[in-house]
Amino acid sequence: MKSSNSIKHITSATVLTLLLMFVIGCTNHQPQKTAAESQGKQPDIIRVATPVETTSPSIFYIGEDLGFFAEEGIKLEYVGVVPSTQLVASVVAGKIDVGGAHVNRTIAGISAGAKIKAVAAASETTLDMPHMTYVTLDTSPIRNAQDMVGKKIGLRTVGGCNEYTPYAYLRKAGITDPKNKIQIITMPDSQLEQALRQGDIDIAGLHQTPDFIAERQGLKVLFTDYDVWGTIGGATPLYFSTKFISEKPDIVKRFTNAVGKTNNWINTNPQKAVEITAKRANRDVTLVKKGYYAPGAVIKEETVTVWIELLKEFGEIKGDIKPEQIYTNEFNSSARK
């Protein structure tokens, strides 16, 4: 016959084992199978450009890691680096299925005849987390728009938000013909800071936040896109070809849902979003900034209209382009009332 101490020992051990099993069962969450997996279906493949020089949270990396795309029965396939200037053409040609950059490139592409349409909003601008930030050395005499006349501005590319934001900033300050008042010099993002510090350029246009700039030391923020338009100038929608949309509307809808979930998660977990992106991109985490993303991936009309008007003013697009030609929220359940 076992002693009472032995019985107590066995009982305690049993309780502890059951408790551990309960805790493990609660903490080791196993993602539920997607609808496609439950029915024995293979996920739908969406081909995307491999993110490059990642300076802000990547919707693709984060949504993939957290299972949001898998939950919608979608698998992302990275096809390699595609320069932002070639994204529209690559989508139209069917080399990739979805593209995304600043909204002005979507507008310019459609104006030129590209059969594409934006369906999901990505990043947006806030005071603390603008889309574009323009910086100088903290010892620079450049203090305002008037001081920029005749100066060299380093940018990653021309034709994008980084080029037209300075024009709009100068124009807002009353400077006429701003396109001919500054000199644009292009180089990779990774070289802009060094070029600024060694005096090759006077101003650098960076996809970074003011707090990131402050951490770099020796630099100061001259202006951001928030100073030009407030919250409406930094939109970066994702788009498909109209052919893909008409042939596979259900996939577009599920993709949009996944982006919306990812955006909301990023806004709630900004630092974790940075860490996931840095790890996936094999990039120093200190070089990735936090970002704000459109809630539910809903595209706002004013973020499109402001750029249609700007591009018309500078002669980059012609004709009577309407916002509804550029985007649709019809596949976004978050946009429905």
C-alpha positions as CSV (number, residue, x, y, z in Angstrom):
1,M,0.0,0.0,0.0
2,K,1.4,3.4,-1.0
3,S,2.0,6.0,1.6
4,S,-0.1,9.3,1.7
5,N,3.1,11.2,0.8
6,S,3.4,9.1,-2.4
7,I,-0.2,9.7,-3.3
8,K,0.3,13.4,-2.8
9,H,3.5,13.3,-4.9
10,I,1.7,11.4,-7.8
11,T,-1.3,13.8,-7.6
12,S,0.9,16.9,-7.8
13,A,2.9,15.5,-10.7
14,T,-0.3,14.7,-12.5
15,V,-1.7,18.1,-12.0
16,L,1.5,19.7,-13.1
17,T,1.6,17.6,-16.3
18,L,-2.0,18.5,-17.1
19,L,-1.3,22.2,-16.5
20,L,1.8,22.1,-18.8
21,M,-0.3,20.4,-21.5
22,F,-2.9,23.1,-21.2
23,V,-0.4,25.9,-21.4
24,I,1.4,24.4,-24.4
25,G,-1.8,23.8,-26.1
26,C,-2.8,27.5,-25.6
27,T,0.6,29.0,-26.6
28,N,1.5,26.9,-29.6
29,H,-1.1,28.2,-31.9
30,Q,-1.4,26.2,-35.1
31,P,-2.8,28.2,-38.0
32,Q,-6.1,26.8,-39.3
33,K,-6.1,25.4,-42.8
34,T,-7.2,27.7,-45.5
35,A,-10.4,27.1,-47.4
36,A,-8.4,25.9,-50.3
37,E,-6.3,23.5,-48.2
38,S,-9.5,22.1,-46.6
39,Q,-10.9,21.3,-50.0
40,G,-7.6,19.8,-51.3
41,K,-6.9,22.8,-53.6
42,Q,-3.6,24.3,-54.4
43,P,-3.2,28.0,-53.5
44,D,-3.4,30.5,-56.3
45,I,0.1,31.9,-57.2
46,I,0.6,35.7,-57.5
47,R,3.9,36.8,-58.9
48,V,5.4,39.9,-57.4
49,A,8.7,41.8,-57.7
50,T,11.2,40.9,-55.0
51,P,11.4,43.9,-52.6
52,V,14.7,45.8,-52.9
53,E,16.5,48.4,-50.7
54,T,13.7,47.8,-48.2
55,T,13.5,51.0,-46.0
56,S,10.0,50.4,-44.6
57,P,7.8,47.5,-43.7
58,S,7.1,45.1,-46.6
59,I,3.4,44.1,-46.9
60,F,4.5,41.0,-48.9
61,Y,7.0,39.8,-46.3
62,I,4.9,40.5,-43.3
63,G,1.6,39.2,-44.8
64,E,3.4,36.1,-45.9
65,D,5.1,35.5,-42.5
66,L,1.9,36.0,-40.6
67,G,-0.1,33.8,-42.9
68,F,-2.6,36.4,-44.1
69,F,-2.0,35.5,-47.8
70,A,-2.2,31.8,-47.0
71,E,-5.5,32.3,-45.2
72,E,-6.9,33.7,-48.4
73,G,-5.6,30.8,-50.5
74,I,-2.8,32.8,-52.0
75,K,0.9,32.1,-52.4
76,L,3.4,34.8,-53.4
77,E,6.1,34.0,-55.9
78,Y,9.0,36.4,-56.0
79,V,10.3,36.8,-59.5
80,G,13.4,39.0,-58.8
81,V,14.1,42.7,-58.6
82,V,12.1,45.0,-60.9
83,P,13.0,48.7,-61.0
84,S,10.1,51.0,-60.0
85,T,10.2,52.6,-63.4
86,Q,9.5,49.2,-65.0
87,L,6.7,47.9,-62.7
88,V,3.8,49.1,-64.8
89,A,5.2,47.7,-68.0
90,S,6.0,44.4,-66.3
91,V,2.4,44.0,-65.0
92,V,1.0,44.9,-68.5
93,A,3.3,42.4,-70.1
94,G,2.3,39.7,-67.6
95,K,5.8,39.2,-66.2
96,I,4.4,39.9,-62.8
97,D,0.8,40.0,-61.6
98,V,0.8,42.9,-59.2
99,G,2.8,46.1,-59.0
100,G,3.0,48.8,-56.5
101,A,4.8,52.2,-56.1
102,H,3.8,55.7,-55.5
103,V,0.4,56.6,-57.0
104,N,1.9,59.0,-59.5
105,R,3.5,56.1,-61.4
106,T,0.1,54.4,-61.6
107,I,-1.5,57.6,-62.9
108,A,1.3,58.2,-65.5
109,G,1.1,54.6,-66.7
110,I,-2.7,54.7,-67.2
111,S,-2.4,58.1,-68.9
112,A,0.1,56.6,-71.3
113,G,-2.3,53.8,-72.2
114,A,-1.4,51.1,-69.7
115,K,-4.3,48.8,-68.9
116,I,-3.9,48.6,-65.1
117,K,-6.0,49.6,-62.1
118,A,-5.1,50.1,-58.4
119,V,-7.2,47.9,-56.0
120,A,-5.5,48.2,-52.6
121,A,-3.8,51.0,-50.7
122,A,-0.5,50.4,-49.1
123,S,1.4,53.1,-47.2
124,E,0.1,56.6,-46.4
125,T,1.6,59.7,-44.9
126,T,1.4,61.0,-41.3
127,L,3.2,63.8,-39.6
128,D,5.6,61.5,-37.8
129,M,5.8,59.0,-40.6
130,P,5.8,60.8,-44.0
131,H,6.4,59.0,-47.3
132,M,9.3,61.3,-48.4
133,T,11.8,63.3,-46.3
134,Y,14.3,65.8,-47.7
135,V,17.4,66.4,-45.6
136,T,20.5,68.6,-45.6
137,L,23.6,68.7,-43.4
138,D,22.9,70.3,-40.0
139,T,25.6,72.9,-40.9
140,S,24.0,73.7,-44.3
141,P,22.7,77.3,-44.9
142,I,19.7,75.9,-46.7
143,R,16.7,76.6,-44.5
144,N,13.7,77.0,-46.8
145,A,12.4,76.6,-50.3
146,Q,14.0,79.9,-51.5
147,D,17.4,78.5,-50.4
148,M,16.9,75.5,-52.6
149,V,17.1,77.4,-55.9
150,G,20.1,76.3,-57.8
151,K,21.0,73.5,-55.5
152,K,21.7,69.8,-56.2
153,I,19.1,67.3,-55.0
154,G,20.0,63.6,-54.8
155,L,17.2,61.2,-55.6
156,R,16.8,57.5,-56.2
157,T,14.9,58.0,-59.5
158,V,13.2,60.7,-61.6
159,G,9.6,60.6,-62.6
160,G,8.4,59.5,-59.2
161,C,7.2,61.0,-55.9
162,N,10.8,61.9,-54.9
163,E,11.1,64.2,-57.9
164,Y,7.7,65.9,-57.9
165,T,7.4,66.5,-54.2
166,P,10.2,69.1,-54.3
167,Y,8.6,70.8,-57.3
168,A,5.3,71.0,-55.3
169,Y,7.2,72.3,-52.3
170,L,8.8,75.1,-54.3
171,R,5.6,76.0,-56.0
172,K,3.8,76.2,-52.7
173,A,6.5,78.7,-51.6
174,G,5.7,80.9,-54.7
175,I,8.7,79.8,-56.8
176,T,7.7,79.7,-60.5
177,D,9.0,77.1,-62.9
178,P,10.4,74.9,-60.1
179,K,11.5,72.1,-62.4
180,N,14.2,74.3,-63.8
181,K,15.2,75.9,-60.4
182,I,17.0,72.8,-59.0
183,Q,19.4,70.2,-60.3
184,I,18.4,66.5,-59.9
185,I,21.1,63.9,-59.5
186,T,20.1,60.2,-59.3
187,M,21.8,57.4,-57.4
188,P,20.9,54.4,-55.3
189,D,19.2,55.1,-52.0
190,S,22.2,53.5,-50.2
191,Q,24.5,56.2,-51.6
192,L,22.5,59.3,-50.9
193,E,23.6,59.9,-47.3
194,Q,27.3,59.5,-48.1
195,A,26.9,61.8,-51.2
196,L,25.3,64.4,-48.9
197,R,28.0,64.2,-46.3
198,Q,30.8,64.5,-48.7
199,G,29.3,67.4,-50.5
200,D,28.4,65.8,-53.8
201,I,24.8,66.9,-53.4
202,D,23.1,69.7,-51.2
203,I,19.9,67.9,-50.4
204,A,19.0,64.2,-50.3
205,G,15.4,62.8,-50.8
206,L,14.9,59.8,-48.6
207,H,12.1,57.4,-48.0
208,Q,12.8,57.8,-44.2
209,T,11.1,59.3,-41.2
210,P,12.3,62.4,-39.3
211,D,13.2,60.4,-36.2
212,F,15.3,58.1,-38.3
213,I,17.1,61.2,-39.7
214,A,17.7,62.5,-36.1
215,E,19.4,59.2,-35.2
216,R,21.9,59.6,-38.0
217,Q,23.3,62.7,-36.5
218,G,24.8,65.6,-38.5
219,L,21.6,65.8,-40.6
220,K,18.5,68.0,-40.5
221,V,15.0,67.7,-42.0
222,L,14.3,70.4,-44.5
223,F,10.8,69.3,-45.4
224,T,8.6,66.2,-45.9
225,D,5.6,65.5,-48.2
226,Y,3.4,66.1,-45.1
227,D,4.5,69.8,-45.3
228,V,3.2,69.9,-48.8
229,W,-0.1,68.0,-48.7
230,G,-0.7,66.8,-45.2
231,T,-1.8,63.2,-45.1
232,I,-2.9,62.9,-48.7
233,G,0.3,63.0,-50.8
234,G,2.1,59.8,-49.9
235,A,-0.2,57.1,-51.2
236,T,1.3,53.9,-52.7
237,P,-1.4,51.6,-54.1
238,L,-1.1,48.1,-55.5
239,Y,-2.4,47.4,-58.9
240,F,-3.2,44.6,-61.4
241,S,-3.7,44.6,-65.1
242,T,-7.3,45.1,-66.1
243,K,-7.0,41.7,-67.9
244,F,-6.1,39.9,-64.7
245,I,-8.9,41.7,-62.8
246,S,-11.5,40.7,-65.4
247,E,-10.3,37.1,-65.6
248,K,-9.6,36.5,-61.9
249,P,-11.8,38.8,-59.8
250,D,-11.9,36.4,-56.9
251,I,-8.2,36.2,-56.6
252,V,-8.0,40.0,-56.6
253,K,-10.6,40.2,-53.9
254,R,-8.7,37.7,-51.7
255,F,-5.4,39.5,-52.3
256,T,-7.0,42.8,-51.3
257,N,-8.3,41.2,-48.1
258,A,-4.9,39.9,-47.3
259,V,-3.3,43.3,-47.8
260,G,-6.0,44.9,-45.6
261,K,-5.3,42.5,-42.8
262,T,-1.5,43.1,-43.1
263,N,-1.9,46.9,-43.1
264,N,-4.0,46.8,-39.9
265,W,-1.4,44.5,-38.2
266,I,1.5,46.7,-39.2
267,N,-0.2,49.8,-37.7
268,T,-0.8,47.9,-34.5
269,N,2.7,46.4,-34.4
270,P,5.0,48.9,-36.0
271,Q,8.3,47.7,-34.4
272,K,7.5,44.0,-35.0
273,A,6.8,44.9,-38.7
274,V,10.2,46.5,-39.0
275,E,11.9,43.4,-37.5
276,I,10.1,40.9,-39.8
277,T,11.0,43.0,-42.8
278,A,14.6,43.4,-41.8
279,K,15.0,39.7,-41.2
280,R,13.4,38.7,-44.5
281,A,15.3,41.3,-46.5
282,N,18.6,40.4,-44.7
283,R,18.9,44.1,-43.8
284,D,20.2,46.0,-40.8
285,V,17.1,46.6,-38.7
286,T,18.3,50.1,-37.9
287,L,17.9,51.0,-41.6
288,V,14.2,50.1,-41.8
289,K,11.8,52.8,-40.6
290,K,8.4,52.4,-39.2
291,G,5.5,53.2,-41.5
292,Y,1.8,53.9,-41.5
293,Y,-0.5,51.9,-43.8
294,A,-4.0,52.5,-45.1
295,P,-6.5,50.9,-42.7
296,G,-8.1,48.0,-44.5
297,A,-6.2,48.9,-47.6
298,V,-9.0,51.3,-48.7
299,I,-7.9,53.8,-51.4
300,K,-8.9,57.4,-50.7
301,E,-10.0,59.4,-53.7
302,E,-8.1,62.6,-52.6
303,T,-4.8,60.7,-52.6
304,V,-5.3,60.1,-56.3
305,T,-6.8,63.5,-57.2
306,V,-3.9,65.5,-55.8
307,W,-1.4,63.7,-58.0
308,I,-3.6,63.9,-61.1
309,E,-3.7,67.6,-60.7
310,L,0.1,67.9,-60.1
311,L,1.1,65.8,-63.1
312,K,-1.3,67.7,-65.3
313,E,0.3,71.0,-64.1
314,F,3.8,69.8,-65.0
315,G,2.7,68.3,-68.4
316,E,3.5,64.7,-67.4
317,I,0.0,63.5,-68.3
318,K,-2.5,64.7,-70.9
319,G,-6.2,64.3,-71.3
320,D,-9.1,64.3,-68.8
321,I,-8.0,61.6,-66.4
322,K,-10.6,60.8,-63.7
323,P,-9.9,59.1,-60.4
324,E,-12.2,56.2,-61.3
325,Q,-9.8,55.3,-64.1
326,I,-7.0,54.9,-61.7
327,Y,-8.4,52.9,-58.8
328,T,-11.4,50.9,-57.5
329,N,-12.4,49.7,-54.0
330,E,-15.0,47.3,-55.4
331,F,-12.9,44.2,-54.3
332,N,-12.3,45.6,-50.8
333,S,-14.8,44.4,-48.2
334,S,-13.5,47.1,-45.8
335,A,-14.8,49.8,-48.2
336,R,-18.3,48.6,-48.1
337,K,-20.8,50.4,-45.9
